[in-house]
Amino acid sequence: MLGNFEYCNPTKLYFGNDSLKYLKGELEKYGDNVLLVYGGGSIKKNGIYDDVTAILKEAGKNITEVSGVMSNPTIQKLREGVAIARENKSEFILAVGGGSVIDYSKALSVSVNEPEDPWEKYYIRFEEPTCETLPVGAILTMVGTGSEMNAGAVITNPEEKLKIGHVFADEKIMPRFSILNPKYTLTLPQYQMVSGIYDIFNHICEQYFSGDDDNTSDYISEGLMRSVIHSSRIAVKDPQNYEARSNLMWTATWALNTLISRGKTTDWMVHMLGQSAGACTNAAHGMTLAAVSLPYYRRIMNDGLPKFARFAENVWGISPDEKTEKELAEAGLRAMENWMKEIGVVMNLTDLGADESMIPDLVNGTIILDGGYRKIDKDEIAEIFRESL
């Protein structure tokens, strides 16, 4: 490993079928006024809401709720939550849901005591909080984003057709604790499960497809990718398979808790493309990533040919015999494409509601990064989106 880095991840994890029993002990560390944040109400149907609120009441907490957090949380919803938290003098945020709910809660954490508009401060100027932030705890119900163990928060501005993520520098923005019970994910619709699976896989790809040195992080990434592929095939055929779902939950956390990014530049252009598509279509995040991944990777493959060839051999088990390096790399991307179709992800943006007329907005909403094998320009971004339709 040639890079210099620091690593700190303070999030405490409780994993397994009995993990909720640790919630009461964690709550004792924080104030009495708890803001309970959740999504569209599925936690009320599956019983998680009742279990959590019973523990909150047993712990003597005053509960205020922010419900209806959408799959692409908006700045308007964030401002609504800020007003509720301020009115009720919230001291601690408990997020119960998937990555969108947890992302939203972290954005709320840095915004409640911030006098400036959070969109301008955090998502346009990308500044760090200078105000007191609220601690966040998480109970995960959908896997994919890794938000349960990182400091990232993605917010959408529908009026400006922008979806932007801010990964905060201060580790105190990470959840103080996260409860990961794989059984909570078993009631998810197949579409959401598969979307989350591809989100996990692409998080690893974004960090893997960068750098030329012999990096330990890449060996870890290859193992994580093989685990996702193996468990996804089981879960798609048998969504109630606890072992497969638990492996996916654990892999999702390690895919984006910053461990495998250490010593690397990382790419993240698939996410920039996908987030722009999400802002324009309001489609599920993992599906937007799936729709743009192959056109992007095929465009940059020659610039990182050794790594793409290694991907084919070490992740997909493709023999290098009688193949040029380029042929091996191409075979790896074909194997990836076949797996994506096998598990049932959306393979184009048209099926997510995009069309040719959206391309100017899609291009405008794509932030250009330079951590991957090649920095692409706006003309190439437009071409990638056309190839993704």
N, C-alpha and C positions, 0 to 999 in steps of 0.2 A: 504494500500500500504506500503510495507516494504522497498522499495528501496529509495536511495537518488539520486536526479537528478537536472539538470538545463534544462530550456526550453527557446529557443529563435527562432522565425521564422520571419524574417524581410520582407519576400516577400509580396508585396501589390497585391491583386487580384482585377480584374475587371471582373465581371461575368454577362453574359446575352447577349441578341441579340443586344444591343446597346453598348457593351463594347469597340469596336474598336475606338469609338470617344475619348477615353481617351489617345490614343497613342500619339497624338501630344503634350499634356501637359507633358507626361513623357519624351519625347525626348528632351524637353527643358533643362532637368537637366544634359545632357551628351554632349560629344564633337561632333564636326561636322562630323568626319569621321566614318561612320557606316558600319559595316560588316554585310550584310544580308545573313543569313544562312538558306538553305532550302533543301528539298529532291529531289525526282525524277521529279518534275515538275507539280504535281497535283494542286498545288496552282495557277499555271498559267491557268489551264483549268477551275477551279471553280471561278476564279475572285479575290481570296484573294490577289494574288501577285499585281494586278493592284491597288487594294484599299490601300495596305500597301505602295507601292512605291509612290503613289500619296501623301500620308501623309508625307512620308520622304522628298519628294521634297518640299512640302509646308512648311515644317519645316526648309528648307535650308540645308539639310544634303547632304554630299558627299557619294554616295553609291558604295560600292564594294561588289561583290557577291561571295559566296561559295555555289555552287549548287551540286546536286547529292549525298548528304549524304545518305548512305544506311541504311537499317533497322538494321544492325549490324555494326556500324561505325568502320572502321579499323584504325590502327595506321598509315598506309600509308596515308589515307585520312586526318588524323589529322595533319601530317607533311606538307601535301599540304596546308591545311588551315593556318597553322602557317606562311608559306612562304608568302602567299597572304596578311595576316594581317600585317606582318612586312613591306612588300613592300609598302602598302598603308597607313601605320601609323594609323591603325584602333584604335579608342578610345572607341567604344561601339559595342557590338555584339547583333544583334536582330535575335533571332531564331524563324522561322515560320514553324511549323510542329508538329510532335508527339514527343514521348519521346526520340527517337534516335537522332533527330535533336537537342533537348535541351541538352541531355547528351553530345553530340559532342561539342556544343557551350560552355558548362562549362569546358570541357577538353581543349578547345581552349583558354578559358579565363586564365587558369593557365599555359599555355604553350607558349604563344606569347612572353613573356619577359623572359622566362626561358632558360638559356644557355645550360643546360643539356638535354639529350634525355628524352622526357616526359614518354615514356614507362618504361624505367629503373627507373626513379625517382618516378613516381606516381603509377605505376602498378606492379612493381617488388619489390621495396623497400618500397612502400606505404608511402612516405614522404609527408609532407605538403609543399605548395608553400612558397618560400622565396623571390620570385620576386613580382613585381607589377602585379596585376591581372586586367583584363578588366571587367567592369560591363556587365551583360547579362540581356536582357529583352526577354520575350517569348510571342508568340501568338500560342496558342495550337489548333491543328487541329485533333488530335487523342488521345483518352483517354486510360489510362492504367498504365503508369509508375509512375505517380505522380512527374515526373521530374520538373514540373512547379513550385514546392514549396519545393524542397529539394536540397541538395548539392551533390547528387550522379552523377557519370559519368561513364558509362560502355563503354569500348573500347575493340575491338577484334584484336588479332594478328594472322592472318590466317596462317602464316608460322610456328608459334609455337603451333598452334591449342589451343590457350588460349583466353578466353573471361573473362575479369576481371572488376569488379566494384570498384571504389574508392569513398567512401562517405567522402568528405572533412570536416574537423573539423570546419573550419572558415565559419560562416554564410554568409560572404560577397560573397561566391561562389554561394549561392542561387540566382536565378533570382531576380533582384531588383523589378520587377513587372511581372505579367503574366496576359494576356488577355484571358478569357475563354468564347468563344461564342459557345454554343452547336450546332448552325446551321452549324458551320464549320465541324462538325463531320458527318453530315447526308449523305455526298457523299462517305463515306468510303465503300469499298467492305465488304460484310458480314463476310468474313474470318478474315479480320483485326479487325472488330468490336468485333467479338467473342473472338479473341485472346486477345484483350485489356480487355475484361470483365473478362476473367480468370486471367489475370495478376493482376487486382484489387483485386479479391477474394483471390488470393494466397498471395499477400502482407499482407493482414489482417491475414491470417492463420499463416504466418511466425512469426508474433508478438504475436498472440494469444496462440499458442501451446508452451508456455514456462511459467515457474513460477508456484508456488503452493499457493501463497497468494491471499487474497481477494482484487483484483486490479481493480480500477475504469476503467483502460484502457481496461480490458476484457469486461466490460459491453458496453463500446462504440463500441468495435470491433464487438460484437454480433449484435448490431443495424446496423452497416455498412454492415455486411455480409447479413443480412435479406434484406436490401435495394438493394444490388447488385442482389440477387436472384430474388426479385420481379421485378425490372426494366429490368433485362436481359430477362425475359420471355416475357415481353411486346415488348422490342426492337427487339428480334429475329423474332417475328411474324409481327411487324410493325416497320421497321427500321427508318421510318420518324416520329415516335412519339417523338415530341420535349420534352415532359415532362420526358419520360423515359430516353432519351439520356442526358438531363440536369442533372437528378439525378445520372446517371452513371458518368458524368463528375465531379460532385461535390464530389461524394464518392471516386473517384480515387485520387483526391487531398488529401483528409483527410486520405486515406489509407496509404499514405507514406510521409506525411509532418512531421514525427517524433512524432506526438502527442500521438498515441496509443502505442508507444514503451516506453513511460516514466514509470520508475519504474520496467522495465522488462529486462530480459537478451536477449530475442528474439532468434529465431532459425536460419533461412536463409539457411538451407541445401538444400531445394528444389531449391532455386535459384542457389546455387553452382552446383548442378547436372544439372539443366536446362541450365545454362550458358556454361557449358562444352559441353553439347549437341549442343548448338547453335554454338559454335566455330567449331565443327566437321561437322555440317550439314548446317550451315547458315540459319536455319529455324527461323520462327517467334518466338520471345521470349515467348509470352504467351502460344504457343502451346508446346514448349519444357517443360515448367513448368507443363502443363496438363499431358504430357506423363509420367512424373516421380513422380508425386505427390502421387498417391494412393499406389504404391509399397513402397514409403518411409514412409508414414503415417501408413500403416499397420505394418511396421517393428517396429516402435517406439511406437505404440499405448499402449501397456501394460506398458510402462515406464511412460506414462502420462495419465493413464486410467481415473482418475476423470475429467480431462479437456476434453477428447474425449467424455465421457458420457455427460458432460455438453453441449458440442457442439451439440450433437444429440438432446438434449431436448430443448435448448434455441435458436438454429439457425434453426433446421429442424422441430421443433415441435413434436418430437417423444415422446410418452408417456413412462415413465419408468416402468409402471405397468407390473408386471409379467416378468420382465427382470432382469438379473444380470447386474452389472455395465459393464462387458465386452460385453454382448449381446447388451446393449444400445449403447455402443461405436461403435460396429461393424455396427449397424443399421444406425448410423450417417454417417459413411463412405460410406455405400451403398446408402444412400440418396444423398450424394455428387456426387457419381459416376453416379447415374441416372440423376441428374441435368446437369452434364457435357455432357453426351450423348444427353440430351434434347436440349441444346443450340448449340451443334455441334462442340465441341473442338476435337482435335486429341487426341486419347487415347493411342497411342503407338509411339515409336521412329522409328519403321520400316516405318510407313507412312510418316515420315519426312526425310527419306533417310539413316537412320542408320542401321548397321548390326553388326553381332557378331565380325567381324574383327576390328571394331572401339573401342571395349571395353577397350583395353589398353590405347588408347588415351583419351577416355572418363574418365577413372579413373585418369589418370595423370593430366587431366585438372580440376579436382574437388578439390577445396580448402576445407579442413575439419575444421569445426567450432564446438564449444562446448557450444553454448548458449541454446540449446534445451533440451529435456528430456533425451537424451543419445547421447554421442559422438560415431559415427560410424567409423569403420576402412575401409581400402581400399578393403579388401575382401568383406565386406558388400556392399560397393559402387559398386563393380563389379556385385554382385548378384542383386542389385536394377536395374542396367542398363539391365541385362539380362531379368529381370521380366518386364522391360519397353518396350522391343522389340516387 
